[in-house]
């Protein structure tokens, strides 16, 4: 396992955050974005965050190895104590504990922000991600068939939840 420290992201991290996610936009079903985000879009996304929805980065001796975020889960007031999470690990840093560290940190942050539930959706092909989340106490709560389309294929989405 690689040692990393998790810290809040700054605008200076926007480029590496964008590079990490855009790799998956172009090469995998880890995200259902189909077009790379521009640096301007990423900066706006990062700068328009509230303290209730932080973005974090995993820093190692080799630089930023991944990032995570807590997002609004639907916009209605009744959902305000639920957050959706995103986690992306740089493709060169897979299987070194970075995703686990980011996710564990997001759970801790969500608890301190008094969220009641964390939810996340991922492509059903992301077997390793689903397995990791299950080891962290997340449970599969939904399986939506053929709700996404990328690379000329229909894709399923699995939603997982953890009550805090």
Secondary structure by P-SEA (a helix, b strand, c coil): cbbbbbbbbcccaaaaaaaaaaaaacccccccccccccaaaaaaaaaaccccbbbbbbbccccccccccccccccccccccbbbbbbbccccccccaaaaaaaaaaaaaaaaacccbbbbbccccaaaaaaaaaaaccccccccccccccccbbbbbbbbbbcc
